[in-house]
Amino acid sequence: MAALNPVFQSESERIHRDHQEMLHELSALDLALEHMGTGSADMTDTHCVVKARAITLAMARRLPELFMREESKLFKTVADVSTELSAFVEEMKRQHIVLFTMVNSFCVALDELANASDLQAAVMNLKELGMDVSRALRHHFTAEDHELQGFL
């Protein structure tokens, strides 16, 4: 069984740790997003945007490597266990593409904020987009950890 393979076990544990770190980062992103548009001063929004941008850019850099490791080191083995896990793995692969696109779109929106003609509306749109990204990533990591708990 794959769980007995030390390399597989090591990679599985690393992926689980990465998920936990990403969930922690998502909590920090959520906090920055929650404070966007709540202050009367532009400094609050600026600080929150800078924080959200830093977190999101770091995630955008980490996600491709994490997704590649999941697909090459974990999913290939897990998919052979059952047809249900095979279907789950295929769905997670599909979500990887969608999630990476969402994160990149959010990065672009963060970068384009300075060009907004209506800054308040742009900040609120950015907040909503960021929360959508955060929810989707959180749901994805949680689903993987739950469904693959015997392997992680």
C-alpha positions in Angstrom: 0.0 0.0 0.0 1.2 3.5 -0.8 0.9 4.7 2.8 3.7 2.3 3.7 6.1 3.9 1.2 8.3 6.4 3.2 8.7 8.8 0.3 4.9 8.9 -0.3 4.3 9.3 3.4 6.8 12.2 3.6 5.3 14.0 0.6 1.8 13.5 2.0 2.8 15.0 5.4 4.5 17.9 3.5 1.3 18.5 1.5 -0.8 18.5 4.7 1.6 21.0 6.3 1.4 23.2 3.2 -2.4 23.1 3.4 -2.3 24.2 7.1 0.1 27.0 6.2 -2.1 28.1 3.3 -5.2 28.1 5.6 -3.3 30.2 8.1 -2.4 32.7 5.3 -6.1 32.7 4.1 -7.1 33.7 7.7 -4.7 36.7 7.4 -6.1 37.5 4.0 -9.6 37.4 5.3 -8.7 39.8 8.1 -7.2 42.3 5.6 -10.2 41.9 3.3 -12.7 42.4 6.2 -11.1 45.8 7.0 -11.1 47.0 3.5 -13.6 49.8 3.0 -14.5 50.1 6.7 -12.4 53.1 7.6 -13.0 56.7 6.7 -9.3 57.2 6.0 -7.6 56.0 2.8 -4.7 54.7 5.0 -6.7 51.8 6.3 -7.6 50.7 2.8 -4.1 51.2 1.6 -2.6 49.1 4.4 -5.2 46.4 3.8 -4.6 46.3 0.1 -0.9 46.1 0.6 -1.3 43.2 3.0 -3.8 41.4 0.8 -1.5 41.9 -2.2 1.5 40.5 -0.4 -0.4 37.4 0.8 -1.9 36.8 -2.5 1.3 37.2 -4.5 3.0 34.8 -2.1 0.2 32.3 -2.6 0.3 32.7 -6.4 4.0 31.8 -6.2 3.5 28.8 -4.0 0.4 27.3 -5.6 1.9 25.9 -8.8 4.5 23.9 -7.0 2.0 22.6 -4.4 -0.5 21.6 -7.1 2.2 19.9 -9.1 3.4 17.9 -6.0 -0.2 16.9 -5.2 -0.8 15.8 -8.8 2.5 14.0 -9.3 3.2 12.6 -5.8 -0.2 12.1 -4.2 -3.0 12.0 -6.7 -1.4 9.4 -9.0 -1.2 6.9 -6.2 -4.5 7.8 -4.6 -6.4 7.5 -7.9 -5.6 3.8 -8.1 -7.2 3.0 -4.8 -10.9 3.3 -5.9 -13.1 4.8 -8.6 -14.5 7.2 -6.1 -11.0 8.5 -5.2 -10.1 8.6 -8.9 -13.2 10.8 -9.6 -12.2 13.0 -6.6 -8.7 13.4 -7.8 -9.9 14.4 -11.3 -12.1 17.1 -9.7 -9.2 18.4 -7.6 -7.1 18.7 -10.7 -9.9 20.6 -12.4 -10.1 22.9 -9.4 -6.3 23.5 -9.5 -6.7 25.2 -12.8 -9.7 27.2 -11.7 -8.1 28.2 -8.4 -4.9 29.3 -10.0 -6.8 31.4 -12.5 -8.9 33.0 -9.7 -5.7 33.9 -7.7 -4.1 35.4 -10.7 -7.2 37.4 -11.5 -7.2 38.7 -8.0 -3.6 39.7 -8.3 -4.4 41.7 -11.4 -7.3 43.4 -9.8 -5.1 44.3 -6.8 -2.5 45.8 -9.3 -5.1 47.7 -11.2 -6.8 49.3 -8.1 -4.7 52.5 -8.5 -6.3 53.1 -11.9 -9.9 52.9 -10.7 -12.0 55.9 -11.4 -14.3 55.1 -8.4 -11.9 54.0 -5.7 -14.6 53.1 -3.1 -16.5 50.9 -5.6 -13.2 49.3 -6.7 -12.2 48.5 -3.1 -15.6 46.9 -2.4 -15.3 44.9 -5.6 -11.8 43.9 -4.7 -13.0 42.8 -1.2 -15.7 40.7 -2.8 -13.4 39.1 -5.3 -10.8 38.4 -2.6 -13.4 36.8 -0.3 -14.5 34.6 -3.2 -10.9 33.5 -3.8 -10.3 32.8 -0.1 -13.5 30.8 0.2 -12.7 28.7 -2.9 -9.1 28.0 -1.7 -10.3 27.2 1.8 -13.0 24.8 0.6 -10.5 23.1 -1.7 -7.8 22.6 0.9 -10.3 21.4 3.4 -11.9 19.0 0.9 -8.6 17.5 0.0 -7.6 17.1 3.6 -10.9 15.5 4.5 -11.2 13.2 1.5 -7.6 12.1 1.6 -7.2 12.0 5.4 -6.0 8.4 5.4 -3.1 9.5 3.1 -2.2 12.8 4.6 
